[in-house]
């Protein structure tokens, strides 16, 4: 398994690791044996930001909020 696969598997299977990856990217990378060079840290942070933005775009709309004007 290459380093990307290790990072991916850890991020999707361990919510604690994912939280650390978002809050302290270098420490999270080091914890799984990846050298946190500035380029790698930046790439991971950019990828996380893109995933968060995509999740916002793909999440279902808040039907309750949308229905509020019609509920008495």
ABEGO torsion letter per residue (X at the ends): XBAAAAAAAAAAABAAAAAAAAABAAAAAAAAGBBBBAAAAAAAAAAAAAAAAAAAAABBBBAAAAAAAABX
